[in-house]
């Protein structure tokens, strides 16, 4: 077992914790964790020194992690190799989870709490990619929570509006993420996201990020904005074309140059910094390749949200190793400097994964934090 250096910077330790995961044993807490589904999956939200992270707890690497939690009557502390490091707290189960719709569907089946103040939902829990073994993304687990009965296949606009209003009023949710599996339509989910957003914004003042693949018709960007969507995520996940063909054969039919064109069209509507993309580091793309693409994205005005790959049980990549902290720092440290120099910062995103930031330690590198614990 690798020994953790107690003098390392707070930022480095957070990156190490997120890549290696957390072993939870005999901790008296009602977890707000997630297994399966559209990510982040197999995680638990924890807060250290005011920063909330989504940390893997159900993965194989987490079971071998040097990080554990020590608890006594009045405090809970993060420990590494049995050495106490710093105080740690866990996200509590939100009040809206106790409610159900009039027809008996638990609110938690319609939308879930991410981090501490983000409401998230997968509007369509089915996907034309996932339905085919030849086309499915090898890292995706969108169908797991549906099969397990923890969600429903299609959340209606009325259901989403009801839950969003309750989450704001009962739990102080600050913004919302709506993603979707890709339907067999040319809008690639934009239409259902528009319907959902209109209903939510009619019920509650809540900033919304929508996430989908690039629609065939760029007119959908303005339609989404007009429906009340504040920011847009279109996720590359993997950068190198050969890896995209191997790991996400269906989604790879939309190549990187097409995404870059779509990003430029979307930025023209939503504005600089209000369009983002997810990049999963650790699946074979080199740091140099990721950083070179991030240069292009920043030039366009797209926020590149680089996160460590988390192998999820039940997927074809469940045995693929997570990247280590050194690999992530080789990307996040220079990328954080680039974003700071370009004044393209997560704090300025109106809603969504980049604004939340809990699935990556990138925001800390934007702030150039280096305080030792």
GIGIUR-V734667 format. One record per helix or strand of 2 or more residues. SS is the DSSP state (a for helix, b for strand). FROM is the first residue (numbers start at 0). TO is the last residue. If there is no record, write none. Layout:
# GIGIUR-V734667
SS|FROM|TO / SS|FROM|TO
This chain:
# GIGIUR-V734667
a|9|19 / b|32|33 / b|42|47 / b|50|55 / a|59|62 / b|66|70 / b|75|79 / b|82|86 / b|88|89 / a|94|97 / a|106|108 / b|111|113 / b|117|121 / a|143|146 / a|156|170 / b|174|178 / a|189|202 / b|206|210 / a|218|225 / b|230|232 / a|240|246 / a|250|252 / a|255|269 / b|274|280 / a|286|299 / b|301|307 / a|324|341 / a|345|347 / a|352|355 / a|361|365
